[in-house]
Amino acid sequence: MHARILSLITIVLAPAAMAQPLSGLWDASLRYGDITIPFRMEIATKGSAATGSFFNGDQKVTSTHGTFSHGTLVLEFNYYGSKLTADWKNGELSGKYERGGKTYPVTAKPFQPTPAEASRVPSIAGAWVIETGRKNDTAWHLVVRQSGAEVSGAILRVDGDTGALSGKWTGGKFVLGHFDGTRPALYEITPRPDGSLTVVQNGKDTFTAVRPSDARTKGLPEPTDPTKYTSVKDPSEKFHFSFPDLNGRIISDTDARFQGKVVIVSVGGSWCPNCHDEAPFLVDLYRRFHAQGLEIVELSFEEADQLKNPERVRAFIKKYGIPYPVLLPGEPSELGAKIPQAANLNAFPTTFFLGRDGRVRSVHAGFAAAITGDFHTRLIAETTELVKRLLAEPVPKLSASSNR
C-alpha cells in the first residue's frame, strides 16, 4: 500500500518537478555606457528549448532560436544579428547581450509588482514639443500616456521614433526606459512649476518640453516636417537605381517591371529599428496595390560583413515576408555617393515615391510607429492616399527616350 501511495505521489508531483524555472515575466536591466536601462522580458522553456521576448509597447519581439541547458540561457534574434547569453543562479539571470560587435551586461530577476509611491503624481499625459537646439532637427514630438504613476509613450524625431518608452513616477520624476533588442534609451522627465518639463536623455543631454500651444505662443521652431526634410536635386529627372540583390543579380530602374509603374523606393537597413517598424506597412501596401501597378524596392545599406554574407538581411526578409526586391547598394557611410540625386539624405528609413513617369513626387524621412498614436495613424492614411493618387494617374506612353 505504501509503495502504491508513493508511486501515485510521484506521478502527481512529476509535472511540478519538471516545471521550467525560467518561464514567465522578468524584470531585467541592461548596462549601456554609464546608465542602467530597465526593461521587461518574457521567457518560456520546454526541455532544453527556450524562447524569449522583448517588448516594444504591446508588440513582442521574439527570439528566433534559443536553448536553456546546464543553467545557461541562450537566445538568438537573427533578424537583429544579436544574442543574449545568461547564467541562471540563485533564481536570477546574469549575462550579456551582443549586437553589432558591441556587448552589454544584462541582469534579470523574476517579475514582482512594485507599489506606486504614495505621493501625489502630477499629470503629464498628452502631446509635448521638445526643444533640441539642433540645426537640422530643431524640435521633437513627445507623446505621453498615463495611468496614475505609470506612464508610456515615445519621442518622435525626423528619422523616426524612440520605440515605446515605459516607466513610472519615482523619486520626484518620471523614469522611462526602452529596450526591445535595439535602441536602448533612458529618459528622466521632471515637471517644472511653470508647466514645462525637463527631459534628460541617457543621463547627460538635457532638453525642455512644452505644450504645443505654448511653443507656438513663444515662437519656438516647429518639429521638422518629415515630408520636407529630404528632396531631390532635380525633380524633373527620373530617379535612378541599379544595385545587386542578395543573389548578386543587378536590379535597375530601367528594368521592364518598373516602366509605367508607381514605385516606392525605401532606403533603409536591417540594422535600423525604424526600418523594422516600416517594413510591415510596405508589405501591406504591396499586397493591396501591386495588381494595380505598384512596385516597391528596398535599398538596404548594410555593414561590410552583411554585404559579404547577408544572413541578417535574409532573416529580416523572412520575418516580414517581404515579397519585393531587396538590394544591397553598399555601407551606410556610402549613402550620399550611392544616391547622388538626393539632397539632405541622412535618415534611415527615407522613402521616395515615384510616379508612373519615374520622377520623385514625394519623399518621407523616418517612420512613425504605432506607439506615436495620431502621428502613425496620419502617416498611414496620408501615404495610402498618396499611393492611390499616383496609381490613378495615366500610364505615360513609352518612347525610345523613356528610360533616359
Helices and strands as residue ranges (DSSP letters): H 2-17, E 24-32, E 35-46, E 49-56, E 59-62, E 65-69, E 72-77, E 82-89, E 92-99, E 102-110, E 126-131, E 139-147, E 150-157, E 160-161, E 165-170, E 173-178, E 185-191, E 197-201, E 205-210, H 212-217, E 231-232, E 242-244, E 250-252, G 256-258, E 262-268, H 273-289, G 290-292, E 294-300, H 304-308, H 311-320, E 326-327, G 332-334, H 335-338, E 342-343, E 350-354, E 360-365, G 370-372, H 374-392
